[in-house]
Structures are given as C-alpha cells and as structure tokens.
C-alpha cells in the first residue's frame, strides 16, 4: 500500500494566486490548475495529477516541471487530451473530446475560459463560459470522505435565446500518469456470460467500450480500470465508473508520446437540443485509485457502493424462492401456495411469483402492460394468496416488466402511440413485445400508478423489475429530444416515486440477466440479477467479475436444478449451494421435486447460510485466486469486527494424488490466532496468510465451507491487511 501523506483525511487545498487545486482523499491525490485567461484555443483547466497522495508543493512542482514530451508536430492535437481536465471540440484539438456542440448559427466549436471557482471542504466547482456564446460548463468535483473516491459531474447551461445542439456530452475525462504499457481491465461478455474480467493491452490509438442498446448492456458494464503490473494484492490501479443505466460510451486513447486519457459519459448517435435557458445535468462519473492491487481496489468499490449508492445497505437480504423454474407460465393459486409451504419448511424467507400471474399470460406472446391477475388462476384473488403467504411467515413478491408492452394486450390496443417507434416505419417486434416510451410524462405517470397499486393492494414486500429486450427506433420528434436519455430519466422517476411511497420495498433489478447493472440503477435497487445463467460453474467467473466492483449484498445468486437449463451440466447440490452462498442466496429449483435427501441437505445449508449471513453479506470480501480449472480457489469473508472468518473453497476438478491442497488466505491479522470451528485446530494468522489452510477437495465440482474464529486475547484492532 502506498504511504499516506500526513494531513486531514479529506480536503481541498489551493494556492493563493497560482490557480492550483489539490484534492486529497483516502490515500489518493488529484491536482489541477485553473487558468484565469489562457488565451483563445488553450485549455482553461489543466490536469496535473491523479494517483497516490501528494502535497500542494508537489502539485506546484508538476505544474512548473519542464515538458519532457516530444515537441508537437503540426498535425498533433493541441493541447493534448491528457493535459486538459475537460476536452471540448474546438480550436486545434483532434483528440477525443468530452463535449461537442453546435450553435444556432452552425458554429461547432467551443472556446472556454474560467469564470470563477467555488471551494468547500470536500467539493470544488469550476465555472467555464464560452468567449462568444452565452453557454456555460460547470465542472463539479467531490471527494468522498474515507472512501478513496472522487465523484465528478458536469452541468451544461444554455443562457442564450437560441437552442444549442449537443452532439456529444461526456461527463468527464480522466488522465493517467504518463506510461507506455498500460493494461485495461473491463467487465465484458454477453448474455449468459456477463461480467467476465477481461484484460487487454492499451496500444497507441483508441479502445471504445459502449452500449448502444438503450440499457447498460450485457457486453460491457460502464467500469474500466488501468494498471501496469498490478496483481490481486499489489500494484497501482486507476479505475472509473459511470452511474448511468442507458446508452453510454467510454473511449481510452493512448498517445505516441506516453499520454493516456479516458473519456466516459452517455453515448448513442442522437444529438440533444438544449433549449434557451435549459440546463443539462450529466450522470456522475466516479474515480477510485488504489495502491494495493485489484482485490484491494474491489473492497474500495464495495465500500463506496455500500455507503453512497445502495438505498438500504444495512438491511440483511432475505433468502428468496422464485417459482419460475418450477412452474413456468403454469401459475395457479393452489400450485404457488404448495410451493410456498415447501419453501417455508426449507427455511426460505421471501416467496416470489415470477412471470405468468397477470392476464392473459399463458406464454410470452401476450399480456405485458395488463398488470392485473388472471381470475381463473386466482379464483379468490391474488390478495388471498399474498395474505396466505404472509400468514406462513414469508415475505411476498412479484415479477414485473413495466417498460414493455405486448402487441397482444389491452394497453397496446388502447395506446399504440405510447411505444418507441419511427412514425413512418413499422415498429420492430422482439420477443412479441414493444418498448414503452418512458420519456413521455403520461407513460411515467401510468407506470407509477400501476406499480403503486400493485404494491399497496397486495401488500408486496418485493418487486423484480425485468426488461427482456433492447430499446430500438428512438424517434426524437419535432423538438429533437433525445429519447434514449429521456427514457432513462423517466425510468428513474418511476423507481424514485415508488421508493418514496414505499421506502421499505425491496427491488431487484434484472434485464434478461445482467443487462442493466450500474451505479445508477443500484442507487434505486437493493440487489441485481447478474445473469440468467445459473449454472454454478459458469457463475463462478460471472460472480468473480461482478464483485470486482459490486458488493456481495448487491449480487443475487440462485441454486437451480441440474442438469442446468442453459449448460446441461450436472453438479452436486452442495457445490451449487456453496457457489450461491457467496452472494444473496436464492432458490430457483423445483423444490417440490426434490428427494428427501436433497430437502434435508438444502434445509441444512439454508440454515447455515442464515447463521453466517451477517459475515457473508456485511463483512469484507477477499478473493482467494480466480476460478481455475486445475487448482483450488475460493472466497473469504471477514466480519466487520474481524472475529469471524467464513471461507468457501472450490475445485472444478482434482486429479488423483493431489487431494490435499494448501489455500493461502487473505484478510487475516498475522499476529492473531484462529480456531477452526469444526475441528478445533488453531493456526496463526501468519501461517494461514503465507502457507495456507489445508482444504480436502476430491473429484469434480468439489467444494467446502470452513469457518474460523479469532482466539480471544490475540492481537487487537483491525487486521493489518485491511485495504
């Protein structure tokens, strides 16, 4: 870990007359220089440093240091993107811009100057104005106390009498220290294989990651990290996330002379009109620097999302049962109540009816938008089922897909104009459904009324909000609005309104699996569905990538039947449980068909999870290697007080003669003693950290659960390995 520069944990320092500002957080520093009047074409805010903590004098030295980069060619962008805080399209710039606008007279260029700086204890605001046009850009910087995070947001303000066309508007540009051998890490993949931890070298040129689907997307999450030679437990890493649930774009540009620059913000091909007097708030971008590797970086992101993103972070997540794989569309009151009684006997706490409860919904060709129960399925009403589930001592929830409407539905027949479509084209039908335009106020009002009615009438404890197709055909209309941006803002308004009316309601975000997971939706949801792929082997790599950024309590993990629906793979029930127990445990199997032995084993494992849940969901997570086909790996959880350790160890296959394996642990106090709660054996923290714990794993898809307790009276205070 990098040594910390002495001083207050969070502060903003600046010189009296040199325009240099230093933002210092938890083990990081960020420095920039504001030029009062740099002259036409020059950048009004220069970037100086992002990385390990430095002093204000260090920042001054960086500002005064002679340029060591090669003299610019007449073909090179001036100034370079990594030397500016916010790159606009204008002047002699050819590098990737954050902002590109077009004024009413056709001019597509900005020439900004500084018009004032406001400084608070942990927030810096820089006001930039164009030299000719009444157009402003407000750059906001906020240091999050104790979290090692810098939050950046940007406002665009049209103070003129004519509209301004916004062609591109990214939230921020993030410049890295000059290196020539960066590596980029992303959470990439696709449907049923989301959040694969993917690494590639950063070469000269541009790397673009984006979503053009109208939602965050399965292919990439809006999070990137850069390092040179970092491992799980060592090395510097610079990482950035965007809190936005719609189209987005991140461009990493590496220059011949050693500069590397990341631009991140909303994306898409549609321009937006900023009318006279209007303001556009761009979604926040968060940067976290860490000096002790990717695992330490993950815990920094976890702490940030727990303390600043999740709406109910302290609440323990219940063990959930979802009836979809047991019943499909064959949903009846009698069948669901029978499953609920079986779920209760297993120790499950939340019972959820998935798709098929509303009308008319015998398959996926009809019914979306008509959010009323089917009388023939629920002769006494769905409220009677909800009441009976509550009498069993279970919480009750439903699956919904509010942004979608079936072509065969009363809603679509009544309001065909409510969908996204081009007026002169036939709308594209996908999965027998269209996308409602949440950019329209009347659609937002309708959706909020429908959901509020469901939650109130049925006394719901939980909603699973799904979206099973991409958005398409975004018609801007005569006002040239941006329907992709408007849709997300409307979607947020529905969720915000629902939470305001029902603050204790649990909400799970789902988008055909992990198609919409980001800090924008996680600020309005209690946890996320990472993937429709519940195959335990595949889930190991999906969950490994997911938890590089998002905490355990935000990750839904199901035990489902075997052979798997998608993979056809057969695995032991204990292995499936152990994989799912490293997140928010849910059961999606046909529990009515379990054997007596499976039911006994499932009941025992659910009871074990509930006993260990405070440590698993609310403790710190340490990765014990990545999923590996040839050797054991695992996940370790340390309770908040450091007294309880929970370890899950896995092996996909163990060859004969290699049964005994030492698995080095992490997160322990090397000066403490730890007792194995099962065997009573005592180990020193130093031994477990450096030599490892012996785990006995045999055969294919092997797993074990081990708990350790710190021996009373050994060492004191937090673990020395805390990041």
C-alpha positions as a printed Julia matrix, in Angstrom:
723×3 Matrix{Float64}:
   0.0     0.0     0.0
   1.22    3.49   -0.78
   2.36    5.55    2.22
  -0.02    8.31    3.12
   0.92   11.97    3.11
   0.12   13.41    6.58
  -2.88   15.68    6.78
  -6.67   15.69    7.08
  -8.4    12.65    5.52
 -10.41   14.8     3.11
  -9.57   18.31    1.99
  -9.15   20.7    -0.9
  -6.08   22.91   -0.86
  -5.26   25.71   -3.25
  -2.62   28.34   -3.65
  -3.32   31.98   -3.04
  -2.63   33.14   -6.58
  -1.33   30.29   -8.73
  -4.67   28.62   -9.56
  -3.53   25.18   -8.41
  -6.03   22.98   -6.56
  -5.22   19.73   -4.76
  -7.98   17.32   -3.78
  -6.82   14.79   -1.2
  -8.83   11.76   -0.19
  -8.19    8.37    1.34
  -4.71    7.57    0.0
  -5.11    9.47   -3.24
  -4.42   12.91   -4.63
  -5.89   14.79   -7.58
  -4.41   18.07   -8.79
  -5.39   20.58  -11.45
  -4.63   24.16  -12.41
  -7.21   26.77  -13.41
  -6.01   29.38  -15.87
  -7.87   32.71  -15.45
  -7.47   33.57  -19.14
  -5.3    31.14  -21.09
  -5.95   32.74  -24.44
  -8.1    31.52  -27.35
  -7.84   27.82  -28.09
  -5.99   26.91  -24.9
  -7.46   24.79  -22.11
  -8.84   26.77  -19.16
  -8.26   23.86  -16.73
  -5.07   21.84  -16.9
  -4.71   18.37  -15.45
  -1.68   17.79  -13.21
  -2.06   14.55  -11.24
  -4.27   11.61  -10.31
  -2.81    8.85   -8.21
  -1.02    8.45   -4.89
  -1.41   11.26   -2.35
   0.87   14.25   -2.9
   1.34   17.67   -1.31
   0.4    21.07   -2.7
   4.09   21.77   -3.26
   4.28   18.55   -5.28
   1.43   19.83   -7.43
   3.27   23.12   -7.95
   6.37   21.19   -9.0
   4.31   19.21  -11.5
   2.9    22.46  -12.86
   6.33   24.05  -13.2
   8.17   20.98  -14.48
   9.57   21.47  -18.0
   7.84   19.47  -20.67
   9.7    16.23  -21.4
   7.39   15.03  -24.13
   8.39   15.35  -27.76
   7.86   18.69  -29.45
   4.41   18.72  -31.05
   4.03   18.18  -34.75
   1.78   20.47  -36.73
  -0.57   17.51  -37.08
  -0.85   16.85  -33.33
  -3.78   17.9   -31.22
  -3.0    20.99  -29.15
  -3.38   20.84  -26.22
  -3.21   17.07  -25.74
  -6.23   15.39  -24.17
  -4.33   14.1   -21.14
  -3.22   17.66  -20.32
  -6.77   19.02  -20.08
  -9.44   18.39  -17.45
 -12.39   18.6   -19.82
 -11.71   18.38  -23.54
 -14.12   20.3   -25.78
 -14.42   20.23  -29.54
 -12.81   23.41  -30.78
  -9.56   25.06  -31.8
  -6.72   22.75  -32.8
  -7.97   19.71  -30.85
  -8.06   16.38  -32.65
  -8.05   14.05  -29.63
 -11.2    12.5   -28.21
 -13.49   15.3   -26.95
 -15.86   15.12  -24.0
 -18.15   17.83  -25.36
 -19.2    18.79  -28.87
 -21.96   21.32  -29.52
 -23.49   23.2   -32.42
 -24.81   26.74  -32.02
 -27.8    28.15  -33.89
 -25.56   29.8   -36.49
 -23.91   26.48  -37.36
 -20.65   27.02  -35.43
 -19.43   23.7   -34.0
 -16.68   24.9   -31.7
 -16.26   25.88  -28.06
 -13.69   28.3   -26.7
 -13.98   28.29  -22.92
 -12.43   30.47  -20.25
 -12.6    30.28  -16.47
 -15.28   32.46  -14.86
 -14.85   31.52  -11.22
 -14.1    28.73   -8.76
 -16.02   27.77   -5.63
 -14.35   25.72   -2.91
 -15.98   23.91    0.0
 -14.45   21.4     2.43
 -14.79   18.49    0.03
 -16.27   19.98   -3.15
 -14.79   22.06   -5.95
 -16.88   23.75   -8.66
 -15.28   25.36  -11.72
 -17.4    27.62  -13.93
 -16.4    27.87  -17.59
 -18.0    30.17  -20.15
 -17.64   30.49  -23.89
 -15.9    33.65  -25.09
 -18.63   34.47  -27.62
 -21.8    32.5   -26.94
 -23.89   32.51  -23.71
 -23.03   28.91  -22.92
 -21.62   27.58  -19.64
 -19.98   24.38  -18.43
 -19.88   23.68  -14.68
 -17.3    21.1   -13.56
 -18.05   19.56  -10.16
 -15.53   17.57   -8.08
 -16.47   15.94   -4.77
 -14.14   13.94   -2.55
 -15.96   11.2    -0.63
 -14.63   11.17    2.96
 -12.83    7.96    3.89
 -13.79    6.12    0.7
 -10.95    6.95   -1.67
 -13.42    8.1    -4.31
 -13.59   11.25   -6.42
 -17.04   11.96   -7.89
 -17.16   14.16  -10.96
 -20.28   15.59  -12.57
 -20.88   18.22  -15.24
 -23.67   20.7   -15.97
 -24.28   22.33  -19.33
 -26.25   25.58  -19.29
 -27.66   27.46  -22.28
 -28.12   31.06  -21.16
 -28.9    32.31  -24.66
 -32.14   32.87  -26.55
 -31.42   30.22  -29.22
 -31.28   26.44  -28.82
 -27.92   24.65  -28.77
 -27.49   21.19  -30.31
 -25.45   18.81  -28.12
 -23.72   16.25  -30.35
 -21.63   14.64  -27.62
 -21.66   15.22  -23.87
 -19.44   13.02  -21.72
 -19.3    13.59  -18.0
 -15.55   13.6   -17.57
 -12.12   12.98  -18.96
  -9.71   11.07  -16.71
  -5.99   11.44  -17.45
  -3.49    8.85  -16.24
   0.19    9.4   -15.37
   2.4     9.05  -18.46
   3.14    5.37  -19.13
   3.64    3.4   -22.32
   2.47   -0.04  -21.16
  -0.93    0.27  -19.55
  -3.32   -2.66  -19.38
  -7.09   -2.11  -19.49
  -9.45   -4.24  -17.41
 -13.18   -4.33  -18.14
 -16.26   -6.32  -17.19
 -17.14   -7.71  -20.59
 -19.03  -10.67  -22.03
 -22.53  -11.24  -23.32
 -25.87  -12.79  -22.48
 -25.41  -15.72  -20.04
 -21.71  -14.84  -19.76
 -21.77  -11.34  -18.26
 -19.03   -9.6   -16.22
 -16.08  -11.65  -17.4
 -12.94  -10.0   -16.04
 -11.28   -9.09  -19.34
  -7.8    -7.62  -19.8
  -6.08   -6.23  -22.87
  -3.01   -4.09  -23.54
  -3.52   -0.4   -24.26
  -1.8     0.34  -27.55
  -1.47    3.59  -29.49
  -4.93    4.53  -30.69
  -8.4     4.25  -29.2
 -10.3     1.5   -27.39
 -14.05    2.06  -27.31
 -16.4     0.26  -24.95
 -20.06    1.16  -25.13
 -23.69    0.15  -25.08
 -25.99    1.06  -27.96
 -28.93   -1.0   -26.65
 -30.74    1.7   -24.67
 -29.78   -0.02  -21.4
 -26.43   -0.61  -19.71
 -25.9    -3.74  -21.8
 -24.71   -7.34  -21.41
 -21.49   -6.81  -23.36
 -19.81   -4.28  -21.04
 -20.54   -2.56  -17.78
 -19.59    1.15  -17.56
 -16.49    0.47  -15.46
 -12.84    0.34  -16.52
  -9.51    0.02  -14.75
  -5.92    0.67  -15.79
  -2.7    -0.78  -14.39
   0.84   -1.59  -15.46
   1.79   -4.68  -13.47
  -0.75   -4.98  -10.65
  -1.88   -8.29   -9.17
  -4.65   -9.1    -6.75
  -2.66   -7.89   -3.74
  -0.1    -5.43   -5.14
   0.3    -2.6    -7.6
  -1.36    0.66   -8.59
  -4.76    0.64  -10.29
  -6.78    3.59  -11.65
 -10.5     2.84  -12.13
 -13.58    4.74  -13.31
 -17.33    4.03  -13.32
 -20.33    5.83  -14.78
 -23.61    5.96  -12.83
 -25.96    5.63  -15.8
 -28.43    2.95  -16.93
 -28.77    3.82  -20.63
 -26.58    4.17  -23.7
 -23.01    5.04  -22.75
 -19.55    5.27  -24.26
 -16.05    5.04  -22.82
 -13.03    5.8   -25.0
  -9.48    5.1   -23.87
  -6.94    6.93  -26.01
  -3.23    6.22  -25.85
  -0.8     8.64  -27.48
   2.58    8.07  -29.04
   4.23   10.39  -26.5
   3.02    8.43  -23.46
  -0.26   10.11  -22.59
  -3.33    8.01  -21.8
  -6.77    9.51  -21.4
 -10.25    8.11  -20.72
 -13.47    9.88  -21.73
 -16.68    8.45  -20.28
 -20.32    9.51  -20.41
 -23.63    8.98  -22.14
 -23.42    7.7   -25.71
 -25.55    6.99  -28.72
 -25.88    8.64  -32.1
 -28.72   11.04  -31.33
 -27.98   14.7   -30.56
 -29.9    16.55  -27.85
 -31.37   20.02  -28.04
 -30.63   22.31  -25.12
 -33.34   24.94  -25.38
 -32.95   28.55  -24.34
 -32.47   28.76  -20.59
 -32.23   24.99  -20.15
 -29.69   23.05  -18.09
 -28.43   19.52  -18.73
 -27.05   17.53  -15.79
 -24.77   14.74  -16.95
 -24.6    11.48  -14.93
 -21.83   11.2   -12.31
 -18.52    9.55  -13.04
 -16.58    8.1   -10.11
 -12.84    7.52  -10.0
 -11.07    5.33   -7.45
  -7.31    4.92   -7.27
  -5.81    2.07   -5.29
  -2.23    1.22   -4.49
  -2.59   -2.4    -3.35
  -3.9    -4.35   -6.3
  -7.22   -5.43   -7.72
  -8.56   -7.14   -4.62
  -7.92   -4.06   -2.52
  -9.5    -1.96   -5.27
 -12.6    -4.19   -5.19
 -13.09   -3.52   -1.49
 -12.78    0.21   -2.09
 -15.57   -0.01   -4.67
 -17.62   -2.15   -2.29
 -17.33    0.42    0.48
 -18.24    3.23   -1.88
 -21.34    1.49   -3.2
 -22.41    0.42    0.29
 -22.05    3.89    1.79
 -23.02    6.07   -1.18
 -25.05    4.03   -3.68
 -27.28    1.27   -2.3
 -30.57    2.59   -0.85
 -30.88    0.1     2.05
 -27.32   -1.14    2.56
 -27.6    -2.15    6.21
 -30.57   -4.49    5.75
 -29.81   -8.21    5.61
 -31.06   -9.64    2.33
 -33.6   -12.47    2.77
 -33.24  -15.98    1.37
 -35.51  -15.92   -1.67
 -37.51  -18.52   -3.54
 -38.63  -17.82   -7.13
 -41.18  -20.18   -8.65
 -40.32  -19.68  -12.34
 -38.3   -22.83  -12.97
 -40.83  -24.91  -11.03
 -43.97  -23.75  -12.83
 -43.14  -21.57  -15.84
 -46.35  -19.97  -17.07
 -48.49  -22.6   -15.3
 -49.22  -20.29  -12.36
 -52.17  -21.14  -10.1
 -53.08  -20.19   -6.57
 -53.01  -23.8    -5.37
 -49.67  -24.55   -7.03
 -47.98  -21.41   -5.74
 -49.22  -21.92   -2.18
 -47.99  -25.51   -2.21
 -44.55  -24.26   -3.27
 -44.68  -21.55   -0.6
 -45.31  -24.15    2.12
 -42.37  -26.24    0.88
 -40.2   -23.12    0.75
 -41.17  -22.21    4.31
 -40.25  -25.7     5.53
 -36.81  -25.32    3.91
 -36.19  -22.09    5.84
 -36.76  -19.68    2.94
 -37.9   -16.16    3.89
 -39.22  -14.5     0.7
 -41.58  -16.14   -1.8
 -41.76  -14.69   -5.32
 -44.19  -15.45   -8.14
 -42.45  -14.81  -11.45
 -43.93  -14.34  -14.93
 -47.41  -15.69  -15.64
 -49.53  -14.23  -12.84
 -51.19  -11.46  -14.92
 -53.59  -11.51  -17.85
 -53.59  -13.02  -20.42
 -50.27  -14.82  -19.94
 -50.24  -18.47  -20.99
 -46.98  -17.85  -22.86
 -44.79  -14.87  -23.74
 -46.9   -13.69  -26.67
 -49.43  -11.59  -24.73
 -50.28   -9.67  -21.59
 -47.38   -7.32  -20.86
 -48.9    -4.0   -19.86
 -52.09   -5.5   -18.41
 -50.93   -5.75  -14.8
 -54.0    -7.45  -13.34
 -54.26  -11.01  -12.07
 -55.92  -13.8   -14.06
 -59.22  -14.68  -12.28
 -59.18  -18.32  -13.41
 -55.71  -18.72  -11.9
 -56.59  -16.92   -8.67
 -60.31  -17.53   -8.03
 -60.14  -15.82   -4.63
 -57.86  -13.07   -5.92
 -54.12  -12.63   -5.77
 -54.51  -10.76   -2.48
 -55.74  -14.0    -0.89
 -52.51  -15.72   -1.99
 -50.43  -12.83   -0.68
 -52.24  -12.95    2.67
 -51.74  -16.7     2.99
 -48.01  -16.4     2.16
 -47.72  -13.71    4.82
 -49.55  -15.94    7.34
 -46.9   -18.58    6.68
 -44.34  -16.07    7.93
 -42.9   -15.4     4.48
 -42.44  -12.1     2.69
 -44.17  -11.94   -0.71
 -43.11  -10.53   -4.08
 -43.87  -10.42   -7.79
 -42.04  -10.21  -11.12
 -42.92   -7.27  -13.39
 -41.68   -5.85  -16.7
 -43.17   -2.33  -16.66
 -41.23   -0.87  -19.6
 -42.64   -3.43  -22.03
 -46.0    -3.97  -23.71
 -47.18   -6.99  -25.68
 -48.65   -6.47  -29.12
 -51.5    -8.63  -27.82
 -52.56   -6.54  -24.82
 -55.35   -4.19  -23.88
 -52.82   -1.45  -23.2
 -51.31   -1.6   -26.69
 -54.72   -1.74  -28.35
 -55.69    1.33  -26.36
 -52.43    3.31  -26.62
 -50.3     2.16  -29.6
 -48.75    5.64  -29.64
 -47.01    5.01  -26.32
 -44.18    2.87  -27.75
 -40.79    3.83  -29.19
 -41.17    3.88  -32.97
 -40.45    5.89  -36.08
 -43.7     7.38  -37.41
 -43.14    6.18  -40.98
 -41.81    2.7   -40.16
 -43.33   -0.47  -38.81
 -42.09   -0.89  -35.23
 -39.8    -3.84  -34.56
 -41.4    -6.6   -32.53
 -38.93   -8.54  -30.38
 -39.97  -11.34  -28.02
 -43.54  -10.41  -29.04
 -43.21   -7.07  -27.27
 -42.57   -3.37  -27.8
 -40.85   -0.83  -25.54
 -42.97    1.82  -23.87
 -41.58    5.34  -24.19
 -40.67    6.32  -20.64
 -39.63    9.7   -21.96
 -43.33   10.62  -22.09
 -44.78   12.04  -18.88
 -48.1    10.23  -19.32
 -46.33    6.85  -19.62
 -44.27    7.53  -16.5
 -47.42    8.52  -14.6
 -49.22    5.37  -15.78
 -46.33    3.06  -14.77
 -46.02    4.62  -11.32
 -49.79    4.31  -10.74
 -49.8     0.66  -11.8
 -46.87   -0.3    -9.59
 -48.08    1.72   -6.61
 -51.46   -0.01   -6.93
 -49.86   -3.47   -7.01
 -47.62   -2.83   -4.02
 -50.43   -1.26   -1.99
 -53.25   -3.66   -2.92
 -51.17   -6.79   -2.4
 -49.01   -5.52    0.46
 -45.93   -6.52   -1.54
 -42.52   -6.76    0.1
 -40.53   -7.16   -3.11
 -40.57   -6.48   -6.86
 -38.31   -7.96   -9.52
 -38.11   -5.36  -12.3
 -37.12   -7.02  -15.55
 -36.51   -5.83  -19.12
 -36.15   -8.54  -21.76
 -35.34   -6.72  -24.97
 -33.21   -3.83  -26.11
 -34.65   -0.42  -26.89
 -34.96    0.45  -30.58
 -36.26    3.09  -33.0
 -35.75    6.2   -30.87
 -37.83    8.91  -32.54
 -36.68   12.39  -31.41
 -39.84   14.14  -32.59
 -40.12   17.75  -33.77
 -38.41   19.05  -30.63
 -35.31   16.97  -31.39
 -35.35   15.47  -27.91
 -33.05   12.54  -27.12
 -35.42    9.64  -26.36
 -32.64    7.41  -25.02
 -31.72    9.95  -22.33
 -35.35   10.8   -21.65
 -36.26    7.12  -21.27
 -33.69    6.55  -18.54
 -34.71    9.71  -16.7
 -38.35    8.61  -16.85
 -37.39    5.12  -15.67
 -35.55    6.7   -12.73
 -38.59    8.86  -11.92
 -40.8     5.78  -11.65
 -38.37    3.99   -9.34
 -37.78    7.12   -7.25
 -41.52    7.68   -6.91
 -42.1     4.06   -5.95
 -39.37    4.19   -3.31
 -40.71    7.45   -1.92
 -44.16    5.88   -1.48
 -42.86    2.51   -0.25
 -39.44    3.09    1.38
 -39.09   -0.48    2.72
 -39.97   -2.2    -0.56
 -37.2    -4.5    -1.81
 -36.41   -4.09   -5.52
 -34.24   -6.38   -7.63
 -33.0    -5.12  -10.99
 -32.91   -7.59  -13.88
 -32.53   -7.18  -17.64
 -32.6   -10.61  -19.28
 -29.91  -11.35  -16.73
 -27.19   -8.77  -16.14
 -28.12   -6.34  -18.92
 -28.69   -3.38  -16.63
 -26.23   -3.25  -13.74
 -24.57    0.07  -12.92
 -24.44    2.58  -10.09
 -27.42    4.49  -11.46
 -29.8     1.54  -11.11
 -28.09    0.22   -7.96
 -28.87    3.52   -6.25
 -32.54    2.58   -6.72
 -32.37   -1.21   -6.26
 -31.42   -3.41   -3.35
 -29.61   -6.01   -5.4
 -29.08   -7.09   -9.01
 -29.55  -10.27  -11.02
 -26.09  -10.81  -12.58
 -27.08  -13.37  -15.23
 -29.82  -15.71  -16.41
 -27.1   -18.35  -16.4
 -27.4   -20.08  -13.01
 -25.02  -22.92  -13.87
 -22.74  -22.98  -10.82
 -19.52  -23.47  -12.78
 -20.29  -20.58  -15.12
 -21.49  -18.45  -12.22
 -18.05  -18.64  -10.57
 -16.48  -16.46  -13.27
 -19.58  -14.24  -13.59
 -19.6   -13.6    -9.84
 -15.83  -13.15   -9.76
 -16.12  -10.29  -12.24
 -19.3    -8.83  -10.72
 -17.65   -8.48   -7.3
 -14.65   -6.67   -8.75
 -16.92   -3.64   -8.44
 -20.18   -4.51   -6.69
 -20.5    -5.79   -3.1
 -21.81   -9.19   -2.05
 -25.09   -7.79   -0.76
 -25.88   -6.47   -4.27
 -25.5    -9.85   -6.05
 -28.39  -12.33   -6.36
 -27.26  -15.96   -6.62
 -29.63  -18.91   -7.16
 -29.47  -22.61   -6.59
 -31.25  -24.24   -9.54
 -31.83  -27.8   -10.69
 -29.37  -29.96  -12.53
 -28.75  -30.57  -15.42
 -28.66  -26.83  -15.96
 -31.19  -25.27  -18.32
 -28.52  -23.48  -20.38
 -25.46  -25.67  -19.89
 -26.92  -29.17  -19.47
 -24.19  -29.7   -16.87
 -24.73  -31.89  -13.79
 -23.21  -30.8   -10.48
 -23.67  -31.79   -6.82
 -26.27  -29.88   -4.8
 -23.68  -28.89   -2.2
 -21.45  -27.31   -4.87
 -24.42  -25.39   -6.31
 -25.34  -24.17   -2.84
 -21.8   -23.14   -1.94
 -21.44  -21.09   -5.12
 -24.77  -19.34   -4.47
 -23.98  -18.8    -0.78
 -21.19  -16.39   -1.73
 -23.89  -13.85   -2.65
 -27.52  -13.13   -1.77
 -28.82  -16.69   -1.62
 -31.9   -17.58   -3.64
 -33.51  -20.86   -4.69
 -34.93  -21.23   -8.18
 -35.24  -25.01   -8.34
 -38.38  -27.13   -8.47
 -38.25  -27.85   -4.75
 -41.46  -29.88   -4.94
 -39.48  -32.45   -6.92
 -36.5   -32.66   -4.57
 -35.79  -36.02   -2.98
 -35.97  -36.36    0.8
 -32.16  -36.34    0.89
 -31.98  -33.16   -1.19
 -34.56  -31.46    1.01
 -32.63  -32.33    4.18
 -29.37  -31.11    2.68
 -31.0   -27.94    1.34
 -32.6   -27.17    4.7
 -29.26  -27.59    6.48
 -27.39  -25.38    4.01
 -30.05  -22.65    4.13
 -29.86  -22.67    7.94
 -26.07  -22.44    7.72
 -26.3   -19.5     5.33
 -28.75  -17.65    7.56
 -26.41  -18.17   10.52
 -23.38  -16.91    8.59
 -25.27  -14.25    6.63
 -24.1   -11.2     8.65
 -20.49  -12.07    7.83
 -21.16  -13.02    4.19
 -23.39  -10.07    3.29
 -21.96   -7.38    5.57
 -18.35   -8.42    6.0
 -15.4    -7.72    3.74
 -14.85   -9.99    0.75
 -11.4   -11.33   -0.19
 -10.75  -13.37   -3.31
  -8.53  -16.41   -2.9
  -7.47  -16.69   -6.51
  -9.53  -16.61   -9.69
 -11.69  -19.52  -10.91
  -9.21  -22.07  -12.21
  -9.82  -25.44  -13.87
  -6.71  -27.04  -12.37
  -6.29  -25.82   -8.8
  -8.41  -24.82   -5.79
  -9.57  -21.25   -5.32
 -12.07  -19.59   -3.07
 -13.72  -16.63   -1.44
 -13.15  -15.44    2.13
 -15.44  -13.19    4.18
 -14.26  -11.35    7.29
 -16.81   -9.97    9.74
 -16.81   -6.26   10.47
 -15.09   -6.82   13.84
 -12.6    -9.31   12.42
 -13.71  -12.06   14.81
 -15.42  -14.39   12.32
 -13.96  -15.77    9.08
 -16.05  -17.66    6.5
 -14.24  -19.48    3.68
 -15.68  -21.17    0.61
 -13.14  -23.27   -1.29
 -13.83  -24.73   -4.75
 -12.18  -27.13   -7.16
 -13.56  -27.78  -10.62
 -11.55  -30.98  -10.85
  -8.9   -32.63   -8.67
  -6.61  -35.24  -10.16
  -5.67  -38.35   -8.22
  -2.78  -37.75   -5.86
  -3.5   -34.05   -5.37
  -6.22  -34.24   -2.74
  -4.56  -32.2    -0.03
  -4.21  -28.57   -1.06
  -2.92  -25.56    0.86
  -5.05  -22.5     0.05
  -3.32  -19.25    1.12
  -5.82  -16.96    2.85
  -6.16  -13.18    2.92
  -7.58  -10.53    5.21
  -6.29  -12.05    8.44
  -4.28  -10.47   11.25
  -0.85  -12.15   11.04
  -0.33  -11.72   14.8
  -3.63  -13.36   15.78
  -4.59  -16.99   16.34
  -7.58  -18.52   14.54
  -9.52  -21.62   15.56
 -11.23  -23.89   13.03
 -14.79  -24.06   14.37
 -15.26  -27.61   13.11
 -12.01  -29.34   14.03
 -10.86  -27.11   16.91
  -7.42  -26.82   15.32
  -5.68  -23.48   15.98
  -3.48  -21.67   13.45
  -1.54  -18.45   13.44
  -2.69  -15.77   11.06
   0.84  -15.62    9.65
   0.78  -19.32    8.73
  -2.62  -19.05    7.07
  -1.58  -15.99    5.1
   1.72  -17.32    3.83
   1.47  -21.13    3.8
  -2.29  -21.52    3.63
  -5.1   -23.62    5.04
  -5.3   -27.28    4.09
  -8.53  -27.98    2.19
  -9.6   -31.51    1.29
 -11.33  -31.45   -2.09
 -11.96  -34.54   -4.18
 -13.37  -35.25   -7.6
 -15.17  -32.87   -9.9
 -17.13  -29.82   -8.71
 -15.85  -30.15   -5.18
 -16.38  -27.53   -2.51
 -16.09  -26.98    1.2
 -17.16  -24.4     3.77
 -14.83  -23.57    6.65
 -15.38  -21.08    9.46
 -12.66  -19.7    11.7
 -12.92  -17.69   14.9
 -10.21  -15.39   16.15
  -8.96  -16.61   19.52
  -9.86  -14.13   22.25
  -6.91  -12.15   23.51
  -4.73  -12.43   20.41
  -3.81   -9.14   18.79
  -6.18   -6.17   18.8
  -7.64   -3.69   16.37
  -8.33   -4.13   12.69
  -6.4    -6.53   10.53
  -3.15   -5.18    9.14
  -4.17   -6.31    5.68
  -7.28   -4.13    5.52
  -7.26   -2.06    2.35
